[in-house]
Amino acid sequence: MRDNIEVVKTLLEALPYIKRFSNEKIVIKYGGSAQTSDILKEQFAQDIVLLHLVGMKPIVVHGGGKSITDMLSALNIGTEFVDGQRVTTKEVMRIAEMVLSGSINKEIVSLLDNHGSKAIGISGKDGGFLKGLPKDFDNFGYTGTIEHVDPEIVNNIIEDGAVPVIAPIAGSSTMGHPGFNINADLAASKIAVAMAARKVLFLTDTPGVLNKEMELITNLSIEKTEALKADGTIHGGMVPKVDACIEALRGGVKKAHIIDGRVEHSLLLEILTSSGVGTCIEL
């Protein structure tokens, strides 16, 4: 009986958040360990399905850098990184699109379908959803930035009662162009702004933003975040993630979250509980 009461208390704690975010779009950038562990994959799918069933509109944007590297290695194709970003040759671009739009995207779609939510997978090329430009072609090749987002195709998927699952490949305005490999964090930020999302969440392999004592900072403003970048507290791979958060907030998204994707059901803990599990950044 006591266990049942605890279950009810948990449901009641979630109720105000379900009411608050019902019918709201929530963009989730899915990557890191949560994307490679079989157990965490299943739990991620369960989280998305639950959010969808209680009336929220999750939009999944996924990465896949490790899988791309593994496939390139298996094919004996070299890959190079500059400042932590992949140099995308035409050959690497073909492999990146195959891995992201093919195997990873369809695996996520199947997981969501199997757990009870209709899901539709697309890449940024589909329906002209994402148009890109080269980041710096001489140094990065077909690694790109997003020039334009057309929300129509994703809105249609949502209106049809499905969960959009998006591979970060952008098309080009140039006929016959192979397209662009887009950083998934930056894609999630741009998509959150264009879709007028209430929240954007980034699943990572760290607890969130840490202070100099390696303790979790649960709440930040844009100003405090910029100060922590300036003094070196935020550094390395966390910098592009907080930059993506700031870009989303300045574009109209209410809150941005960096959470630990290695924690079981981290999405539900962050969205549906008062304590949360990561760092929340807001204006």
Secondary structure, DSSP 8 states (H G I E B T S, - for coil): -HHHHHHHHHHHHHHHHHHHHTT-EEEEEE-GGGGT-HHHHHHHHHHHHHHHHTT-EEEEEE--HHHHHHHHHHTT---EEETTEEEB-HHHHHHHHIIIIIIIHHHHHHHHHHHT--EEEEETTGGG-EEEEES-HHHHBTEEEEEEE-THHHHHHHHTT-EEEEE-EEB-SSTT---EEE-HHHHHHHHHHHTT-SEEEEEESSSSSB-TTS-B--EEEHHHHHHHHHTTSS-TTHHHHHHHHHHHHHTT-SEEEEEETTSTTHHHHHHHSSS-SSEEEE-
